Amino acid sequence: MTRRIATAIDIDAPAAMVWRVLVDFPSYPEWNPFIRRIAGEAKVGARLEVAVQPVNRKPMTFRPTVRVAEPDHELRWLGRVLLPGIFDGEHAFIIEPRSGGCHLRHEETFSGLLVPAFGAMLGDTARSFAELNAALKRRVEATT
């Protein structure tokens, strides 16, 4: 079973500025209402420690592996619960330049046997993505 959350927002700033805020992990507690903390590096193959606080849910910490870290364009990681195929989540921030700024796609594809059991949690996660997007827009645009 697969389920995808896809959100997007336009940001009135260059892609490089959005990238800088996205990979400035130590600053996340200052502005990010969903991903409260990330430890590690935005480097392909690196293992991160990510603490999230979804809307209406208890905090969770997981250790995904960075799959893509293309400056000014894409940050993507894959997290798993227990073994591959149980509950996997591939999280992505994709920055697309546009006239006057950029378009950010913030997505996650969940797959595995336990996806149906997490339906309500995934709805709260979608709301959390939208809140993160708005906070990121405010943070980036305030620095331009």
C-alpha positions in Angstrom: 0.0 0.0 0.0 1.2 3.5 -0.8 0.0 6.9 0.3 1.4 10.3 -0.8 1.2 13.7 0.9 1.9 16.5 -1.5 1.9 20.2 -0.6 3.4 23.3 -2.2 4.0 27.0 -1.6 5.4 29.9 -3.6 8.2 31.8 -1.9 9.3 35.3 -3.0 13.1 34.6 -2.7 15.7 32.8 -4.8 16.1 29.1 -4.5 19.6 29.5 -2.9 18.0 31.3 0.0 15.3 28.6 0.5 18.1 26.0 0.4 20.2 27.8 3.0 17.2 27.8 5.4 16.3 24.2 4.7 19.8 22.9 5.5 20.5 25.1 8.5 19.4 22.3 10.8 20.5 24.0 14.0 18.0 26.8 13.4 15.0 24.6 13.0 13.7 25.0 16.7 13.5 28.8 16.0 11.0 28.6 13.2 9.9 25.1 12.3 6.6 24.0 13.9 6.7 20.5 12.5 10.4 19.3 12.2 11.5 20.5 15.6 15.1 19.2 15.3 17.5 17.6 12.8 21.0 16.4 13.7 23.3 15.4 10.9 24.4 16.7 7.5 22.5 17.3 4.3 24.8 14.9 2.4 23.9 11.9 0.3 24.3 8.7 2.4 24.3 10.6 5.7 22.1 9.4 8.6 20.0 12.1 10.2 18.2 12.2 13.5 14.8 13.9 12.9 12.4 14.9 15.7 8.9 15.8 14.4 5.8 17.1 16.2 2.8 16.5 14.0 -0.4 18.5 14.7 -2.5 16.6 17.3 0.2 13.9 17.8 3.0 13.0 20.1 6.5 13.8 19.1 8.4 11.2 17.2 12.1 10.7 16.4 13.5 8.7 13.5 16.8 8.1 11.7 16.4 8.5 7.9 19.2 8.4 5.3 19.7 11.3 2.9 19.1 10.1 -0.6 19.4 13.5 -2.5 21.1 16.7 -1.4 21.3 18.9 -4.5 22.0 22.5 -3.4 19.3 25.0 -4.4 17.1 22.2 -5.8 16.3 19.1 -3.7 16.6 17.5 -0.3 15.3 14.0 0.1 15.6 11.3 2.8 14.2 7.9 3.4 13.1 6.7 6.8 11.9 3.2 7.8 10.2 1.6 10.8 11.9 -1.6 11.7 12.5 -3.3 8.3 12.0 -2.2 4.7 8.4 -2.7 3.6 6.8 -2.3 7.0 6.4 1.5 7.0 8.7 3.5 4.9 8.6 7.3 4.3 10.4 9.1 1.6 10.4 12.9 2.4 11.3 15.5 -0.2 11.7 19.2 -0.5 11.9 20.2 -4.2 12.8 23.8 -5.0 11.7 25.0 -8.5 12.8 28.5 -9.7 10.1 30.7 -11.1 9.8 34.4 -12.0 10.3 36.5 -8.9 11.2 33.6 -6.6 10.6 29.8 -6.4 8.0 27.2 -5.9 8.6 24.7 -3.1 7.1 21.2 -3.3 7.1 19.5 0.1 6.1 15.8 -0.3 6.3 12.4 1.3 5.4 9.0 0.0 4.6 6.4 2.5 4.7 2.7 1.6 4.5 -0.6 3.4 2.2 -3.0 5.2 1.3 -0.6 8.0 0.3 2.4 5.9 -3.5 1.6 6.3 -3.1 1.6 10.1 -1.7 5.1 10.0 -4.4 6.8 8.0 -5.5 9.4 10.7 -1.8 10.2 11.5 -1.2 10.9 7.8 -4.0 13.5 7.8 -2.4 15.3 10.7 0.9 15.1 8.9 -0.5 16.8 5.8 -1.6 19.7 8.0 1.8 19.8 9.6 3.4 20.0 6.2 1.3 23.1 5.3 2.3 24.7 8.6 6.0 24.1 7.9 5.6 25.5 4.4 4.1 28.7 5.7 6.8 29.1 8.4 9.5 28.5 5.9 8.1 31.1 3.6 8.0 33.6 6.5 11.5 32.8 7.5 13.0 33.0 4.0 11.1 36.1 3.0 12.1 37.9 6.3 15.8 37.5 5.4 15.5 38.9 1.9 
